[in-house]
Amino acid sequence: ETQKVYDVPTSSSRPGWITNHQYDIKTVVFDASFADARPTTCYYWLYKCEKLTNIQSIKNLNTSEVTDMSYMFSNCLSLESLDLSSFNTAKVTNMKSMFYYCSKLTSLNLSNFNTAKVTNMERMFQNCSKLESLDLSSFNTAEVTTMFWMFYECSSLKYLTLSSNFNTPKVTNMRGMFNSCSLTSLDLHSFDTKKVTDMSGMFCGCTVLQTLDL
């Protein structure tokens, strides 16, 4: 009578805890007993948890079997810091809008992300407007097909670290990708744009950009 119990979804459908409590959740705790669980999707897991400020023991979330992380933290408007260095993303194919509108996020650790199978990074960091630096040196984007608005309105983003594995041989859409970022330097020498059909607004509003390597 004092607890609500929900099944962990096995398909890309909204979890019950989001459907019923998304605007009430302030703290999320991944108990040690949950470390033995093997979810296959994290789709919408914390979507629009606008009051969420604290996530405890996220290392107990084993993501080794997860294929979909789209919208996982989308619209977590009060979340300021997120360390996902414990995540195993080897099987993930979809990261669409994963951090969309995390507008108070100032620290984001994705240092161990394996993105070799990811095909969708559309709007992944859109409107992370307080984020000043982002290290994506672990990212391999060889299978990604869309980067539409990927960093759109990351208006405080000054430092973006990419490696030569951030290549784009299958990407068709880069529309608004860096729109309104505060980057002063951007090295895109590894980009392969042979299949890109839309680059509209790609650097629109990048008013302080001084160096651009294409």
Backbone torsions as a table, in degrees:
resi	resn	phi	psi	omega
1	GLU	NA	-15.7	-177.8
2	THR	-106.3	-5.8	-177.3
3	GLN	-130.1	149.5	170.8
4	LYS	-106.2	135.4	-179.4
5	VAL	-119.8	129.3	-179.0
6	TYR	-127.0	145.8	173.9
7	ASP	-74.2	148.0	172.6
8	VAL	-76.2	123.5	-177.8
9	PRO	-60.5	146.1	176.9
10	THR	-109.2	-1.6	176.5
11	SER	-136.0	171.3	-177.2
12	SER	-78.5	76.2	175.1
13	SER	-131.7	156.5	-177.4
14	ARG	-65.5	130.5	178.0
15	PRO	-65.1	152.4	-179.4
16	GLY	-61.1	-34.8	-178.6
17	TRP	-67.6	-26.2	176.6
18	ILE	-79.4	-44.3	179.7
19	THR	-56.6	-37.2	-173.1
20	ASN	-103.7	-20.4	-169.8
21	HIS	-136.8	10.8	-170.8
22	GLN	-57.7	-31.0	-177.7
23	TYR	-89.8	-0.4	-178.3
24	ASP	-107.4	-22.7	-172.1
25	ILE	-69.9	125.2	178.2
26	LYS	-113.2	-30.6	-179.3
27	THR	-135.4	138.5	175.2
28	VAL	-120.4	129.2	179.5
29	VAL	-119.9	122.7	172.4
30	PHE	-95.7	100.2	-176.4
31	ASP	-65.2	153.6	-179.3
32	ALA	-57.4	-31.8	-179.6
33	SER	-67.0	-19.1	-178.7
34	PHE	-78.8	-12.4	-178.7
35	ALA	-61.5	-22.0	179.7
36	ASP	-85.2	-10.1	178.6
37	ALA	-74.6	150.9	178.8
38	ARG	-130.6	74.0	178.5
39	PRO	-62.8	151.1	179.4
40	THR	-105.7	-9.6	177.5
41	THR	-146.4	145.3	172.7
42	CYS	-121.3	21.3	-179.5
43	TYR	-56.7	121.9	176.0
44	TYR	64.6	18.8	-171.8
45	TRP	-59.1	-40.2	-179.9
46	LEU	-125.0	28.4	-176.2
47	TYR	-60.9	127.5	178.2
48	LYS	56.3	33.4	169.5
49	CYS	-82.3	75.6	-169.5
50	GLU	-66.9	-20.7	-179.7
51	LYS	-99.1	-1.6	-176.9
52	LEU	-67.8	122.6	178.6
53	THR	-121.5	-14.3	-171.1
54	ASN	-141.5	125.0	173.6
55	ILE	-120.1	118.7	-175.6
56	GLN	-103.7	137.0	172.7
57	SER	55.9	45.8	-179.5
58	ILE	-65.8	-15.3	176.1
59	LYS	-63.3	-18.3	177.4
60	ASN	-80.4	-1.3	174.1
61	LEU	-92.2	105.6	-179.5
62	ASN	-87.9	114.3	-174.4
63	THR	-105.9	19.3	-174.5
64	SER	-63.9	-21.7	-179.9
65	GLU	-108.1	2.1	-176.4
66	VAL	-74.5	134.3	176.5
67	THR	-112.2	-19.9	-176.0
68	ASP	-129.0	117.0	174.9
69	MET	-117.6	17.7	-178.3
70	SER	-64.0	137.9	178.1
71	TYR	61.9	17.1	-172.8
72	MET	-58.7	-45.2	179.8
73	PHE	-115.3	13.9	-175.1
74	SER	-57.5	132.9	177.6
75	ASN	64.3	28.8	169.9
76	CYS	-81.7	80.3	-167.5
77	LEU	-68.5	-18.4	-175.7
78	SER	-108.2	-3.1	-176.9
79	LEU	-76.9	125.0	-175.1
80	GLU	-104.2	-25.6	-176.5
81	SER	-143.0	142.8	-177.2
82	LEU	-149.2	117.0	178.7
83	ASP	-111.2	106.1	-178.2
84	LEU	-111.1	25.8	-178.3
85	SER	-65.1	-16.7	179.1
86	SER	-86.0	-8.1	-175.5
87	PHE	-70.0	135.7	170.3
88	ASN	-102.2	109.5	-174.8
89	THR	-112.1	23.7	-173.9
90	ALA	-61.3	-26.7	-177.8
91	LYS	-105.3	0.5	-176.4
92	VAL	-72.4	133.4	177.0
93	THR	-113.8	-19.3	-175.0
94	ASN	-129.8	117.8	174.9
95	MET	-122.2	25.1	-179.2
96	LYS	-57.3	130.0	174.2
97	SER	53.9	28.5	-175.0
98	MET	-59.0	-40.3	179.9
99	PHE	-118.7	22.0	-178.0
100	TYR	-53.9	127.6	176.5
101	TYR	58.9	34.8	167.0
102	CYS	-83.1	73.9	-164.7
103	SER	-74.7	-9.0	176.6
104	LYS	-110.2	1.8	-176.9
105	LEU	-68.6	120.8	178.7
106	THR	-111.7	-17.9	-179.0
107	SER	-135.1	125.6	-178.5
108	LEU	-141.0	114.7	-178.0
109	ASN	-105.7	110.2	178.4
110	LEU	-120.1	30.5	-167.1
111	SER	-61.0	-25.2	-178.3
112	ASN	-110.1	16.8	-178.5
113	PHE	-66.9	126.9	172.5
114	ASN	-104.8	111.4	-175.3
115	THR	-112.6	24.6	-174.3
116	ALA	-61.6	-25.7	-178.3
117	LYS	-106.1	-0.9	-177.2
118	VAL	-71.3	132.7	178.2
119	THR	-110.1	-20.6	-175.1
120	ASN	-127.3	115.5	173.4
121	MET	-120.7	22.1	-179.6
122	GLU	-58.8	129.5	176.7
123	ARG	57.6	22.5	-171.2
124	MET	-56.6	-42.9	-178.7
125	PHE	-117.1	15.9	-175.1
126	GLN	-54.7	132.9	176.7
127	ASN	63.0	26.4	166.6
128	CYS	-80.5	72.7	-164.1
129	SER	-76.3	-10.1	178.6
130	LYS	-104.7	-5.7	-177.0
131	LEU	-75.7	119.4	-176.6
132	GLU	-95.4	-29.7	179.8
133	SER	-139.1	149.8	-177.1
134	LEU	-148.8	121.3	-179.5
135	ASP	-104.6	108.4	179.3
136	LEU	-114.2	30.1	-176.2
137	SER	-66.1	-17.6	178.3
138	SER	-86.7	-8.1	-174.0
139	PHE	-73.6	132.2	169.5
140	ASN	-115.2	116.3	-172.7
141	THR	-111.3	28.1	-175.3
142	ALA	-63.0	-25.5	-177.7
143	GLU	-103.8	-4.3	-176.5
144	VAL	-69.1	135.9	179.6
145	THR	-109.4	-21.0	178.7
146	THR	-139.6	132.8	174.7
147	MET	-124.8	26.3	179.9
148	PHE	-51.6	120.8	177.9
149	TRP	54.0	34.1	-174.2
150	MET	-60.1	-42.8	179.3
151	PHE	-117.2	21.5	-176.1
152	TYR	-56.7	130.5	178.7
153	GLU	59.7	27.6	166.6
154	CYS	-81.5	71.7	-164.8
155	SER	-70.4	-14.2	177.9
156	SER	-104.5	-1.6	-174.5
157	LEU	-68.9	111.8	-178.2
158	LYS	-107.6	-27.2	-175.2
159	TYR	-130.2	120.4	179.3
160	LEU	-129.1	116.4	-177.8
161	THR	-102.4	117.7	177.7
162	LEU	-121.6	152.4	176.7
163	SER	-111.0	178.5	178.9
164	SER	-66.4	-16.2	176.5
165	ASN	-78.0	-8.2	173.8
166	PHE	-83.7	67.1	179.7
167	ASN	-102.7	161.6	-168.9
168	THR	-134.7	46.9	-173.2
169	PRO	-66.4	-21.0	-177.8
170	LYS	-111.3	-0.4	-178.1
171	VAL	-71.3	133.3	176.6
172	THR	-110.6	-21.2	-175.0
173	ASN	-129.9	115.9	174.8
174	MET	-119.7	21.9	-176.3
175	ARG	-56.0	128.9	175.5
176	GLY	58.4	23.1	-170.3
177	MET	-57.0	-44.7	-178.6
178	PHE	-112.4	18.2	-175.4
179	ASN	-52.9	123.2	173.7
180	SER	67.9	22.7	172.9
181	CYS	-77.0	160.9	179.3
182	SER	-103.0	24.9	-179.6
183	LEU	-68.1	137.1	174.5
184	THR	-97.9	-21.0	-179.7
185	SER	-141.0	140.4	-177.9
186	LEU	-146.3	119.5	-178.4
187	ASP	-107.7	106.8	-179.0
188	LEU	-115.4	29.2	-175.1
189	HIS	-64.4	-21.0	-179.3
190	SER	-84.8	-6.6	-176.8
191	PHE	-67.6	134.3	172.4
192	ASP	-112.3	111.4	-172.2
193	THR	-109.1	22.4	-176.8
194	LYS	-58.6	-33.5	-175.8
195	LYS	-101.2	-1.0	-178.0
196	VAL	-70.9	130.6	177.5
197	THR	-112.2	-14.7	-178.6
198	ASP	-136.1	113.1	174.0
199	MET	-119.9	15.7	-174.5
200	SER	-59.8	134.5	177.4
201	GLY	64.0	19.7	-173.2
202	MET	-59.0	-39.6	179.7
203	PHE	-117.7	18.0	-179.0
204	CYS	-58.0	133.3	176.5
205	GLY	76.8	8.0	176.7
206	CYS	-83.4	72.6	-167.2
207	THR	-75.4	-13.4	-179.5
208	VAL	-112.0	6.7	-179.0
209	LEU	-67.5	122.0	-177.3
210	GLN	-110.0	-31.6	-177.3
211	THR	-129.7	130.3	-177.4
212	LEU	-140.1	115.4	-179.7
213	ASP	-104.4	109.7	177.9
214	LEU	-112.1	NA	NA
